[in-house]
């Protein structure tokens, strides 16, 4: 799921892809600026200074996870037995059913699938290959781009290089592409491998995460207008190529940070022709695939030198429906305390993936860690005070669609129609911006916290609090007995790019763990290298133990987890207003 996860998502800053704005919350569907101070709410209860830590429970959780762990069995069944899980695909449906059945087998109750709405086209890759016929025979490495139509069997055509950056560039190619295979886009530079592809966080890096950073100058600013213009130009180019009768389109794989240039195919929306889910309205009508940078580079250099290139391409794929729905898998360990059992502690990860490999690190890892965490709690015979609920999301890769739909249904959201899956967020994310009011349900009052893993296979090293300053000391006490497992860092920073944002965006405690990077950003993220072999058993076992302990502690606390304060829109309006009379020699303008 991510490029640099704390900064960008699909190449776009997290703030621009917010699911919901941080809200002015109103319980019972009545928008107000903030909860009334005079109303006693469970989440406003006084917090203990010292957390009650049950070291015997810690010991039993650790022993079960280390001595009797099942996380790698879950992982192999999911990624090897089912394979890639593009939302809306037959494999996604298999994964939903498998997780529902497996959660029932390990003792959870009320395992079921929840429909979060229409997604779009269902699609499955059957086979893809390509080769250069002339001037020199060579096998070429490609994958079908998700939602590509099929070729009519193997097709042999001359290739042409097309580089369209502006609308005016389209005219250079009009009338010249009929019956051609188009290489769409300039070749990508191969980065030097001057850093390791695989790493863990150093002590110095973890220490730096504990500081709350000031806004940093520099770096490319997100430009929505430029992104929209790029999409518009690309849509016009695709229409022209469709009208011309182009046989197939091949795009170069994105560079994948340092991983590009190592024969890896990244098959996500960084390389595809259409962002987000595809529907009949925005579907690409031309078969299209993604090629390794190295193969693409050779072909483009030959064409640039006016050497005729003939290619043979076969893309075999099938569509399974135009109006497929998305489903989340949900199951529970019911609470047993008479006063607290209606309150809910949640854990989860996203079950969907892209299609180039089997989606092991993104995010079968987070899904099976959550499954193992609840299995551990059931195996030790734990009877939670609060209800513990696991949710495995789909549609995350197209914009947190599953968790966003779940949160809207159960907890609330902006008083406006939900955006279509893949259409982006629902308002500003920064707490310094004007915030819209949202409507909440009664369930909003009962959600105690949500814990998420979705940064690959790495060991958990800490927790991002999402600027929840009251909760830092709570988590610090929880992890103090776990230092030997490698978790030590409490960061007050926000991190983005995954499903905890759906909860955080409506004022609920939603948290993502800090994980060792490993080779996630450089090699496995959305690539044909994202397979079972990239998973690290000891790290996933550690992650499941820690998630189980966080669930245990949250369920056992007398008080609900502290929530963040709510923004004050009226104060935000005054953020940059000048102070009258601040400068003694100022002259009032007439």
C-alpha positions in Angstrom: 0.0 0.0 0.0 2.5 2.9 0.0 5.4 4.9 -1.2 6.9 6.8 1.8 3.9 5.9 4.0 4.1 8.8 6.4 4.2 11.3 3.5 2.6 10.1 0.3 0.1 7.7 -1.0 0.0 6.8 -4.7 2.5 9.6 -5.3 0.1 12.1 -3.7 0.5 13.8 -0.2 -1.8 12.2 2.4 -3.6 15.5 3.1 -4.9 15.5 -0.4 -6.3 12.0 -0.1 -8.1 12.4 3.2 -10.9 10.1 3.8 -12.8 12.4 6.0 -11.8 15.8 7.5 -11.0 15.8 11.2 -14.4 16.6 12.3 -16.5 18.9 14.4 -18.4 15.9 15.9 -22.0 15.6 16.8 -23.5 12.5 18.4 -27.0 11.4 17.4 -26.8 13.1 14.0 -26.9 16.7 15.3 -23.9 18.7 13.9 -22.3 21.0 16.5 -18.8 22.5 16.9 -17.7 19.9 19.6 -19.3 17.6 22.1 -21.0 19.5 24.9 -18.7 20.0 27.9 -21.4 19.4 30.4 -22.3 16.0 28.9 -20.4 13.1 30.6 -19.3 10.7 28.0 -17.4 7.4 28.5 -14.4 8.6 26.5 -14.1 11.7 28.6 -13.7 9.7 31.9 -10.6 10.5 34.0 -7.6 8.7 32.8 -5.4 6.7 35.3 -1.9 8.0 35.8 -0.5 4.5 36.1 -1.7 1.7 33.8 -2.5 -1.7 35.2 -0.1 -4.1 33.5 -0.9 -7.9 33.8 2.5 -9.5 33.2 1.0 -12.9 33.5 -1.2 -12.2 30.6 1.8 -10.8 28.7 3.6 -14.0 29.4 0.7 -16.2 28.2 0.3 -14.2 25.0 4.0 -14.3 24.3 4.3 -18.0 24.9 1.3 -18.8 22.6 2.6 -16.6 19.8 6.2 -17.8 20.0 5.6 -21.5 20.7 2.4 -22.2 18.9 2.2 -19.5 16.2 0.1 -20.0 13.1 0.8 -16.8 11.3 2.9 -18.3 8.5 0.3 -21.0 8.0 -2.3 -18.3 7.5 0.1 -16.4 5.2 0.7 -19.4 2.9 -2.9 -20.3 2.7 -3.8 -16.8 1.7 -1.0 -15.8 -0.7 -0.1 -19.2 -2.1 -3.5 -20.9 -1.9 -5.5 -17.9 -3.2 -3.0 -15.5 -4.8 -3.4 -11.9 -5.8 -6.6 -10.2 -4.5 -7.6 -7.3 -6.7 -10.8 -5.8 -5.3 -13.8 -7.0 -7.2 -12.0 -10.1 -8.5 -12.8 -13.8 -8.1 -9.7 -14.2 -5.9 -10.9 -11.4 -3.7 -14.2 -13.2 -3.2 -12.3 -16.4 -2.3 -10.2 -14.5 0.2 -13.3 -13.0 1.8 -14.8 -16.5 2.2 -11.6 -18.0 3.4 -11.1 -15.4 6.1 -14.7 -15.7 7.3 -14.4 -19.5 7.5 -11.0 -19.4 9.2 -12.0 -16.9 11.8 -15.0 -19.0 12.6 -12.7 -22.1 12.9 -10.4 -20.4 15.4 -13.4 -19.6 17.6 -14.6 -16.1 16.8 -18.3 -15.4 16.6 -20.5 -13.6 14.1 -18.0 -13.9 11.3 -19.6 -12.4 8.2 -19.1 -10.2 5.1 -20.2 -6.6 5.1 -21.0 -5.0 1.7 -19.5 -1.5 1.5 -21.0 -0.7 -1.9 -20.5 -1.0 -5.6 -16.9 -1.1 -6.7 -16.8 -1.4 -10.5 -15.4 -3.9 -12.9 -14.3 -7.3 -11.7 -11.2 -8.6 -13.5 -8.7 -11.4 -13.5 -5.3 -11.9 -15.3 -5.0 -15.3 -16.9 -1.7 -15.0 -18.8 0.6 -12.3 -20.2 3.8 -12.5 -22.3 5.6 -10.5 -24.9 8.7 -10.9 -27.2 10.7 -8.9 -29.7 10.6 -10.5 -33.1 13.0 -8.1 -34.8 15.5 -6.7 -35.1 16.6 -9.3 -32.5 14.6 -12.1 -30.9 14.2 -11.5 -27.2 11.7 -12.5 -24.5 10.3 -9.4 -22.8 8.9 -9.2 -19.2 5.4 -7.7 -18.9 2.4 -8.0 -16.8 -1.2 -7.1 -17.8 -2.2 -3.8 -16.2 -5.2 -4.3 -13.9 -8.5 -4.1 -15.9 -6.8 -4.5 -19.2 -9.0 -6.1 -21.9 -7.5 -9.1 -23.6 -5.8 -9.2 -27.0 -7.3 -11.5 -29.6 -4.7 -14.1 -28.9 -1.0 -13.3 -29.7 -0.7 -10.2 -31.9 2.3 -9.2 -34.0 2.8 -5.6 -34.9 5.3 -2.8 -35.4 6.0 -0.8 -32.3 6.0 3.0 -32.1 7.2 5.2 -29.2 4.6 7.9 -28.1 5.5 10.6 -25.6 2.5 12.9 -24.9 3.0 15.5 -22.2 0.5 18.2 -23.5 -2.6 18.3 -25.6 -0.7 19.7 -28.5 1.6 16.6 -28.6 -1.4 14.5 -29.6 -1.5 15.9 -33.1 2.0 14.6 -33.8 0.7 11.1 -33.7 -2.8 11.4 -35.2 -3.2 9.2 -38.3 0.1 7.3 -37.6 -0.9 4.6 -35.0 -3.4 2.3 -36.6 -2.4 -1.3 -36.2 0.6 -0.5 -34.0 1.7 -1.5 -30.5 2.3 1.8 -28.7 5.1 2.2 -26.2 3.4 5.0 -24.1 5.7 7.3 -22.3 9.4 8.2 -22.3 11.8 5.6 -20.9 12.6 5.8 -17.2 16.1 6.3 -15.9 17.5 3.4 -14.0 18.6 4.6 -10.5 22.0 3.7 -9.2 21.9 1.1 -6.4 23.9 3.2 -4.0 22.0 2.1 -0.9 20.9 -1.3 0.4 17.5 -2.5 -0.8 16.9 -4.0 2.6 17.2 -2.2 6.0 15.9 -1.9 9.5 15.5 1.3 11.5 18.5 2.3 13.5 18.3 3.5 17.1 19.1 7.1 15.8 16.2 7.0 13.3 13.7 5.7 16.0 14.9 8.4 18.4 14.3 11.0 15.7 10.7 9.8 15.3 10.0 10.7 18.9 10.5 14.4 18.1 7.5 16.3 16.6 8.9 17.8 13.4 8.3 21.4 12.4 7.0 21.8 8.8 9.8 21.3 6.4 10.5 23.5 3.5 11.4 22.1 0.1 10.3 19.1 -1.8 7.6 19.0 -4.5 4.4 20.5 -3.5 1.2 18.7 -4.3 -0.6 20.4 -7.2 -4.1 19.1 -7.7 -4.6 21.2 -10.8 -1.4 19.7 -12.4 -2.6 16.2 -11.6 -6.0 16.8 -13.0 -4.5 18.3 -16.2 -2.2 15.2 -16.6 -5.2 12.9 -16.3 -7.1 15.0 -18.8 -4.3 14.9 -21.4 -3.9 11.2 -20.9 -7.6 10.6 -21.4 -7.5 12.6 -24.6 -4.5 10.6 -25.8 -6.2 7.3 -25.0 -9.3 8.4 -26.9 -7.2 9.3 -29.9 -5.4 5.9 -29.8 -8.7 4.1 -29.4 -10.1 5.9 -32.4 -6.9 5.2 -34.4 -7.2 1.5 -33.8 -4.0 0.9 -31.7 -3.6 -2.9 -31.1 -2.0 -2.7 -27.6 -0.3 -0.2 -25.2 2.8 -0.9 -23.1 3.9 1.4 -20.3 7.2 1.3 -18.4 7.1 0.2 -14.8 7.5 3.0 -12.3 10.9 3.2 -10.8 10.0 1.9 -7.4 12.5 4.1 -5.5 15.8 2.1 -5.5 14.1 -1.1 -6.7 13.4 0.1 -10.2 16.1 -1.1 -12.6 16.4 -4.5 -10.9 14.0 -6.3 -13.3 11.0 -5.6 -11.1 7.5 -4.8 -12.4 5.5 -2.4 -10.3 1.9 -2.9 -11.5 0.0 -0.2 -9.5 -1.5 3.1 -10.5 1.9 4.6 -10.8 2.2 2.8 -14.1 -1.4 2.2 -15.1 -3.4 4.2 -17.6 -6.4 4.9 -15.2 -6.2 5.8 -11.5 -8.4 3.9 -9.1 -11.2 1.4 -9.8 -12.3 1.0 -13.4 -15.9 1.3 -14.5 -17.6 1.0 -17.9 -17.3 4.8 -18.1 -13.6 5.1 -17.6 -12.3 1.7 -18.8 -9.4 1.6 -21.2 -10.6 -0.1 -24.3 -7.1 -1.1 -25.6 -5.2 -4.1 -24.2 -2.3 -2.7 -22.1 0.5 -4.0 -20.0 3.4 -2.9 -17.8 7.0 -3.7 -18.8 10.3 -3.7 -16.9 12.3 -0.5 -17.3 15.3 -2.4 -18.8 13.2 -4.1 -21.6 11.3 -0.9 -22.2 14.5 1.1 -22.4 16.0 -1.1 -25.1 12.9 -0.9 -27.3 12.6 2.9 -26.9 16.3 3.4 -27.8 15.9 1.3 -31.0 12.9 3.3 -32.0 14.6 6.6 -31.3 17.4 5.5 -33.6 14.8 4.8 -36.4 15.3 1.0 -36.1 12.0 -0.8 -36.9 10.9 -2.9 -34.0 8.3 -5.7 -34.4 6.7 -7.1 -31.2 4.4 -10.0 -30.4 2.2 -9.5 -27.3 -0.4 -11.8 -25.7 -2.6 -10.5 -22.9 -5.2 -13.0 -21.7 -7.6 -11.6 -19.1 -11.3 -11.7 -18.3 -13.9 -9.4 -16.8 -16.3 -10.8 -14.3 -18.9 -8.1 -14.1 -19.4 -4.3 -14.5 -20.9 -3.7 -11.0 -19.0 -5.8 -8.6 -19.4 -4.9 -4.9 -16.7 -4.8 -2.2 -16.9 -6.7 1.1 -15.1 -6.5 4.4 -14.6 -9.6 6.5 -15.7 -9.0 10.1 -15.7 -11.2 13.2 -15.8 -10.8 17.0 -14.7 -12.1 20.4 -17.7 -10.9 22.4 -17.2 -8.8 25.6 -18.2 -10.3 28.9 -18.3 -7.3 31.3 -21.8 -6.1 32.0 -20.8 -2.4 31.8 -18.2 -2.6 29.0 -19.2 -5.4 26.6 -21.0 -2.9 24.3 -17.8 -1.0 23.8 -15.6 -2.3 20.9 -11.8 -2.6 20.3 -10.9 -3.2 16.7 -7.9 -4.6 14.9 -7.4 -5.0 11.1 -5.5 -4.7 7.9 -6.4 -4.6 4.2 -7.0 -7.9 2.5 -6.9 -6.7 -1.1 -3.7 -6.4 -3.2 -2.5 -5.6 -6.7 -2.0 -8.4 -9.2 1.6 -8.7 -10.2 2.5 -11.2 -7.5 0.5 -12.5 -4.5 0.3 -9.5 -2.3 2.3 -11.0 0.6 3.7 -7.8 2.2 0.9 -5.6 1.0 -1.0 -6.5 2.8 -1.5 -10.2 3.5 1.1 -9.6 6.3 -1.1 -7.1 8.2 -4.2 -9.3 7.7 -2.7 -12.5 9.0 -1.0 -10.7 11.9 -4.5 -9.4 12.9 -5.9 -13.0 12.5 -3.1 -14.4 14.6 -3.6 -11.8 17.3 -7.2 -12.7 17.8 -6.3 -16.5 17.5 -3.8 -16.0 20.3 -6.4 -14.4 22.6 -8.8 -17.2 21.9 -6.1 -19.9 22.4 -5.2 -18.6 25.9 -8.9 -18.6 26.9 -9.2 -14.9 27.3 -12.7 -13.5 28.0 -12.4 -9.8 27.1 -14.3 -7.1 29.0 -15.0 -5.2 25.9 -15.8 -6.8 22.5 -12.8 -7.4 20.3 -13.6 -7.1 16.6 -11.4 -7.9 13.6 -12.1 -6.3 10.2 -10.2 -7.2 7.1 -10.8 -4.4 4.5 -11.0 -4.4 0.7 -10.7 -1.6 -1.7 -7.8 -0.1 0.3 -5.6 0.2 -2.8 -8.2 2.3 -4.5 -8.7 4.8 -1.7 -9.5 3.1 1.7 -12.9 2.2 0.3 -13.7 -0.7 2.6 -12.7 1.0 5.8 -14.2 4.3 4.7 -17.5 2.6 3.9 -17.5 0.7 7.2 -16.8 3.9 9.2 -19.6 5.8 7.4 -22.1 3.0 8.1 -21.2 2.4 11.7 -19.7 5.6 13.1 -20.5 8.5 10.8 -19.0 10.9 8.3 -19.5 14.2 6.4 -23.1 15.1 5.8 -22.7 14.6 2.1 -22.8 11.7 -0.4 -19.9 9.3 -0.1 -17.4 9.7 -3.0 -17.2 6.8 -5.4 -14.4 4.3 -4.7 -11.2 5.6 -6.2 -12.5 9.2 -6.3 -10.3 10.4 -3.3 -11.2 11.9 0.0 -13.9 14.0 1.5 -12.3 17.2 2.7 -9.3 18.8 4.3 -7.2 16.7 6.7 -5.1 19.3 8.4 -6.3 20.5 11.7 -5.3 24.1 10.8 -7.8 24.1 8.0 -11.5 24.9 8.1 -13.3 21.7 9.2 -16.7 20.6 8.2 -19.1 19.2 10.7 -19.9 15.5 10.5 -22.8 13.4 11.7 -22.2 10.4 14.0 -24.1 7.4 15.1 -24.6 6.0 18.6 -21.9 3.4 17.7 -19.4 6.3 17.5 -19.6 6.5 21.2 -18.7 2.8 21.7 -15.6 2.5 19.5 -12.6 2.4 21.9 -9.7 2.1 19.5 -8.6 0.7 16.2 -5.1 -0.8 15.6 -3.7 -1.4 12.1 -0.6 -3.0 10.4 0.1 -2.2 6.8 3.8 -1.3 6.2 5.0 -4.7 5.1 6.6 -7.6 6.9 8.9 -5.6 9.3 9.1 -5.9 13.0 6.9 -3.5 15.0 9.2 -0.8 16.5 6.6 1.6 17.9 3.3 3.4 17.4 2.3 6.6 15.7 -0.2 8.4 18.0 -1.7 10.7 15.2 -1.1 13.8 17.4 -3.0 12.2 20.3 -0.8 13.5 23.1 -2.9 12.0 25.9 -2.3 8.5 24.7 1.5 8.6 24.5 2.0 7.8 28.1 -0.5 5.0 28.0 1.2 3.2 25.1 4.7 3.9 26.6 3.6 1.9 29.7 2.2 -0.9 27.6 5.4 -1.4 25.7 7.8 -1.0 28.6 7.8 -4.8 29.3 8.3 -5.5 25.6 11.6 -3.7 24.9 13.3 -7.1 24.4 11.0 -7.6 21.4 12.3 -4.5 19.8 9.4 -2.1 20.3 10.3 1.1 22.0 9.2 4.3 20.1 6.2 6.5 20.7 5.9 9.1 17.9 3.3 11.8 18.1 3.5 12.3 14.4 0.7 11.6 11.9 1.3 8.8 9.4 -0.9 8.2 6.4 -1.7 6.0 3.6 -3.8 3.2 5.2 -7.0 2.3 7.0 -6.5 3.9 10.4 -7.2 7.2 8.7 -10.8 6.3 8.2 -11.2 6.2 12.0 -8.9 9.1 12.8 -10.8 11.2 10.3 -14.0 11.0 12.3 -12.3 11.7 15.7 -11.9 8.1 16.8 -8.6 6.6 18.1 -7.0 4.9 15.1 -3.4 3.9 15.1 -0.8 2.5 12.7 2.4 0.8 14.1 5.9 1.8 13.2 7.5 -1.1 11.2 11.0 -1.8 10.0 11.2 -0.8 6.3 12.9 -4.0 5.2 12.7 -4.1 1.3 9.1 -2.8 1.2 9.5 0.5 -0.6 12.4 -0.7 -2.7 11.4 -4.2 -3.9 8.0 -5.6 -2.8 5.5 -2.8 -2.7 2.9 -3.5 -5.5 5.5 -5.5 -7.4 6.0 -9.0 -8.9 8.4 -9.6 -6.0 5.7 -9.4 -3.4 5.6 -13.1 -2.6 5.6 -15.4 0.5 9.4 -15.5 0.3 9.6 -11.8 1.3 7.8 -12.5 4.6 9.8 -12.7 7.9 8.4 -15.2 10.3 10.0 -13.9 13.5 8.8 -10.4 12.7 5.3 -11.3 11.9 5.1 -13.4 15.1 6.4 -10.4 17.1 3.8 -8.2 15.5 0.9 -10.5 16.3 2.0 -10.8 19.9 2.2 -7.0 20.3 -1.2 -6.5 18.6 -2.7 -9.1 20.9 -1.3 -7.3 23.9 -2.7 -4.0 22.7 -6.1 -5.5 22.2 -5.9 -7.1 25.7 -4.9 -3.9 27.4 -7.5 -1.8 25.6 -10.2 -4.3 26.5 -9.2 -4.5 30.2 -8.9 -0.8 31.0 -11.6 0.7 33.1 -11.5 4.0 31.1 -11.8 4.2 27.3 -8.7 5.3 25.4 -8.3 9.1 25.5 -9.4 10.9 22.3 -7.9 13.9 20.6 -9.5 17.3 21.2 -11.6 18.6 18.4 -10.6 21.6 16.2 -12.4 24.9 16.5 -13.4 26.2 13.0 -13.9 29.7 14.3 -10.4 29.9 15.6 -9.0 28.6 12.3 -10.6 31.5 10.5 -8.5 33.8 12.6 -5.2 31.8 12.0 -3.5 34.4 9.7 -5.5 37.5 10.6 -3.3 40.5 11.4 -3.3 41.9 15.0 -4.5 45.5 14.8 -2.0 48.0 16.0 0.8 45.5 16.3 3.4 47.9 14.6 3.5 51.3 16.4 4.4 53.2 13.3 1.9 51.6 11.0 -0.4 53.9 9.0 -4.0 52.8 8.5 -4.9 52.5 4.8 -7.9 54.5 3.7 
